[in-house]
């Protein structure tokens, strides 16, 4: 069993076909097929189901892939440790991030971090809580920075709150409600866009109205793409709940939206970072985690000053 064979197995399983995996690996299909066949022969077990529309891992394949990903993670962190010992300013960080965090906190943290460590490589994938946590548990991601609609119930993962935030209704700059103060009841007849990649987005939207003794609006669009939802609001007369951090003075991406002031308490939607509780982060990951904390403090400072 060779490491390169494990990498080929992971690539094929994730791509769902040898053809797509070979293209991603920049290898011929025959060489990838041969590599996996040799791996199966050396282990004496079938690792992939072959069918007309592609491949899928067998039970043995899934077990081996899970272990192989952990091996990949440990090797990556070993390289990071060696870079640190040798005084290099490189390394690799794998991050998961929720869409709203990807427009505010994370870009600022990365840009600041890269000024002093330009050789650090970042791999970023988008996801939402709690689905994205699975990749942290397996070691595919070093940590996840995401919006947190509820108190987490996690034993395998450590977490810390980076930024306390709340949701606010937002509209395009020339919407009749723009820069006005409204009661929640005034928004019942508005057309809404609900961003949701899983149930929590809809639950928060409905709960906001129900907590105020109001029936949630029926005229809604549910959208699983954060960028598409924002564009619908920017180009139409829709209202959408977004984190207040999007309107931070330090966030250059405003998307042409403005918040609506509401005469009632809005749902909290805090930003947290998750990482494996019983696993020591590599030095470069620890340094970037401190950068995330620092950037979060700078984002929170203007709002704290405004309240003061």
C-alpha positions in Angstrom: 0.0 0.0 0.0 1.5 3.3 -1.1 0.5 6.8 -0.2 0.1 7.8 -3.9 -2.4 4.9 -4.3 -4.4 6.2 -1.3 -4.5 9.7 -2.8 -5.8 8.2 -6.1 -8.5 6.3 -4.2 -9.6 9.5 -2.4 -9.7 11.5 -5.6 -11.8 8.9 -7.4 -14.2 8.5 -4.6 -14.7 12.2 -4.3 -15.0 12.7 -8.0 -17.4 9.8 -8.5 -15.6 8.6 -11.6 -12.1 7.7 -12.8 -12.4 10.1 -15.7 -13.2 13.1 -13.5 -10.5 12.1 -11.0 -7.9 11.6 -13.7 -8.6 15.1 -15.1 -8.3 16.7 -11.6 -5.0 14.8 -11.0 -3.7 15.5 -14.5 -3.1 11.8 -15.1 -4.3 9.3 -17.6 -7.3 7.2 -16.7 -5.3 4.0 -17.3 -2.7 5.0 -14.7 -5.3 5.9 -12.1 -7.2 2.7 -12.8 -4.0 0.6 -12.5 -3.0 2.4 -9.2 -6.3 1.5 -7.6 -6.4 -2.0 -8.9 -2.9 -2.6 -7.5 -4.1 -1.2 -4.1 -7.1 -3.6 -4.1 -4.8 -6.5 -5.0 -2.3 -5.7 -2.2 -5.2 -5.5 0.3 -7.2 -8.4 -1.1 -10.5 -6.5 -0.9 -12.7 -4.5 -3.4 -12.6 -0.8 -2.6 -14.9 0.6 -5.3 -18.3 -0.4 -6.7 -18.0 0.0 -10.5 -21.3 0.9 -12.3 -22.5 2.5 -15.5 -22.6 6.0 -14.1 -19.3 6.0 -12.2 -17.9 4.5 -9.0 -18.7 4.6 -5.3 -16.7 3.2 -2.4 -17.5 -0.1 -0.8 -17.7 -0.5 3.0 -14.0 -1.4 3.0 -13.3 1.6 0.7 -15.1 4.0 3.0 -13.1 2.7 6.0 -9.8 3.0 4.2 -10.6 6.5 2.8 -11.4 7.8 6.3 -8.1 6.5 7.6 -6.2 7.8 4.5 -7.6 11.3 5.0 -6.3 11.3 8.6 -2.9 10.1 7.3 -2.9 13.0 4.7 -3.7 15.5 7.5 -0.9 14.2 9.8 1.6 14.4 6.9 0.5 18.0 6.1 0.9 19.0 9.7 4.3 17.3 9.9 5.4 19.5 6.9 4.0 22.6 8.7 6.0 21.7 11.9 9.2 21.1 9.9 8.7 24.5 8.2 8.4 26.1 11.5 11.5 24.4 13.0 13.6 25.4 10.0 12.4 29.0 10.3 10.4 29.0 7.1 7.3 31.2 6.9 5.3 28.8 4.9 2.9 26.0 5.6 -0.7 25.0 4.7 -4.0 25.9 6.3 -7.3 24.2 5.3 -10.4 26.2 6.3 -14.1 25.8 6.1 -16.2 29.0 6.2 -19.8 30.0 6.0 -20.8 32.4 3.2 -21.4 35.5 5.3 -18.1 35.1 7.1 -16.4 34.7 3.7 -17.4 38.3 2.9 -16.2 40.0 6.0 -14.1 38.4 8.8 -12.1 35.8 6.9 -10.8 38.0 4.0 -9.5 40.6 6.3 -7.8 38.0 8.5 -6.1 36.3 5.5 -4.9 39.5 3.9 -3.4 40.7 7.2 -1.8 37.3 7.9 -0.3 37.1 4.4 1.5 40.4 4.7 4.0 38.7 7.1 3.7 35.1 5.9 3.2 35.3 2.1 4.3 31.7 1.6 1.5 30.2 3.6 -1.0 28.3 1.4 -4.7 28.5 2.1 -7.3 26.0 1.0 -10.8 27.3 1.6 -14.2 25.6 1.2 -17.6 27.0 1.8 -20.1 25.3 4.1 -22.7 26.0 6.8 -23.1 24.9 10.4 -23.5 22.1 11.4 -22.8 20.3 8.1 -19.3 21.7 7.6 -18.1 20.3 11.0 -17.8 16.8 9.7 -14.7 17.7 7.7 -13.1 19.0 10.9 -13.8 15.8 12.8 -12.1 13.7 10.1 -9.1 16.1 9.8 -9.8 17.2 6.3 -10.1 20.8 7.6 -8.0 22.3 10.3 -10.8 24.4 11.5 -14.1 26.0 10.5 -15.2 29.6 10.9 -19.0 29.8 10.7 -22.1 31.6 11.8 -23.7 30.0 14.8 -27.5 30.2 15.2 -27.6 28.2 18.4 -25.6 27.0 21.3 -23.4 24.1 19.9 -23.6 20.7 21.4 -20.2 19.4 20.5 -18.0 16.9 22.4 -15.4 16.0 19.7 -14.7 19.6 18.7 -13.5 22.6 20.7 -15.1 25.9 19.8 -14.7 29.5 20.8 -16.8 32.6 20.1 -15.0 35.1 17.8 -17.7 37.7 17.3 -21.1 38.4 18.8 -23.5 39.5 16.1 -27.2 39.8 15.3 -29.3 39.6 12.2 -30.9 42.6 10.6 -33.3 43.0 7.7 -31.6 44.5 4.7 -32.8 46.0 1.4 -31.4 47.7 -1.7 -30.2 51.2 -1.3 -33.3 52.7 -3.1 -35.9 50.5 -1.5 -38.8 52.4 0.2 -37.7 50.9 3.6 -34.0 51.9 3.1 -32.6 53.8 6.1 -35.9 53.9 7.9 -37.1 52.6 11.2 -39.8 50.0 11.1 -41.8 47.7 13.3 -41.5 44.0 12.5 -45.3 44.0 11.7 -44.6 46.6 9.0 -42.5 43.9 7.1 -45.3 41.3 7.0 -46.4 42.3 3.6 -42.9 42.6 2.2 -41.4 40.1 -0.2 -38.6 38.1 1.5 -35.6 36.1 0.4 -34.6 33.4 3.0 -31.0 32.2 2.7 -30.8 28.6 3.8 -28.5 25.7 3.1 -30.2 23.7 5.8 -33.1 24.0 8.1 -31.7 26.7 10.5 -32.1 29.6 8.1 -35.8 29.0 7.8 -36.3 28.3 11.5 -34.7 31.6 12.4 -36.8 33.5 9.9 -40.1 32.0 11.2 -39.0 32.2 14.8 -38.4 35.9 14.6 -42.0 36.6 13.6 -43.5 34.0 15.9 -41.6 35.3 18.9 -43.3 38.7 18.2 -46.7 37.0 18.0 -46.9 37.4 14.3 -47.6 34.9 11.5 -44.5 34.6 9.2 -44.9 36.1 5.7 -46.0 33.7 3.0 -44.4 35.5 0.1 -40.9 34.2 0.2 -38.1 32.9 -1.9 -35.8 30.3 -0.4 -32.3 30.3 -1.8 -29.4 28.0 -1.1 -26.9 30.4 -2.7 -25.8 33.3 -0.5 -24.5 35.3 -3.5 -27.7 34.7 -5.4 -29.9 35.7 -2.5 -27.9 39.0 -2.1 -28.3 39.8 -5.8 -32.0 39.2 -5.6 -32.2 41.8 -2.8 -29.8 44.2 -4.5 -31.8 44.1 -7.8 -35.4 43.7 -6.5 -37.7 44.9 -3.8 -36.9 42.0 -1.5 -36.0 42.0 2.2 -33.4 39.5 3.6 -32.0 38.8 7.1 -28.2 39.2 7.1 -25.6 39.5 9.8 -24.8 43.0 10.9 -21.1 42.4 10.3 -21.8 42.8 6.6 -22.2 46.5 7.3 -19.1 46.9 9.3 -17.1 50.0 8.3 -14.1 47.7 7.7 -16.0 45.5 5.3 -15.4 46.8 1.7 -18.1 44.5 0.3 -21.5 46.0 1.0 -23.3 44.5 -2.0 -25.4 47.7 -2.5 -27.5 46.8 0.6 -28.5 48.9 3.6 -30.0 47.7 6.9 -33.5 48.5 8.2 -33.7 49.6 11.8 -36.3 47.5 13.7 -38.1 48.4 17.0 -37.6 45.0 18.5 -34.8 42.6 19.4 -33.4 40.7 16.5 -32.0 37.1 16.6 -28.4 36.6 17.5 -26.1 35.0 14.9 -22.7 34.8 16.3 -19.4 33.8 14.6 -17.4 30.9 16.1 -14.4 28.8 15.2 -14.3 25.0 15.6 -11.3 22.7 15.7 -10.6 19.2 17.1 -10.5 19.2 20.9 -8.0 16.5 21.4 -5.7 17.5 18.6 -2.9 20.0 18.7 -3.0 22.5 15.8 0.2 23.0 13.9 2.2 26.2 14.7 1.0 28.0 11.5 -2.6 27.1 12.3 -2.2 28.5 15.8 -0.8 31.7 14.5 -3.7 32.1 12.1 -6.2 31.4 14.8 -4.7 34.3 16.8 -5.1 36.4 13.7 -8.7 35.5 13.5 -9.2 36.6 17.1 -7.4 39.9 16.5 -9.5 40.6 13.3 -12.7 39.7 15.2 -11.8 42.2 18.0 -11.1 44.9 15.4 -14.5 44.3 13.8 -16.3 44.4 17.1 -14.5 47.6 18.3 -16.4 50.1 16.2 -19.8 48.8 17.3 -18.7 48.8 21.0 -17.6 52.4 20.6 -20.9 53.3 18.9 -22.8 51.8 21.9 -20.6 53.6 24.3 
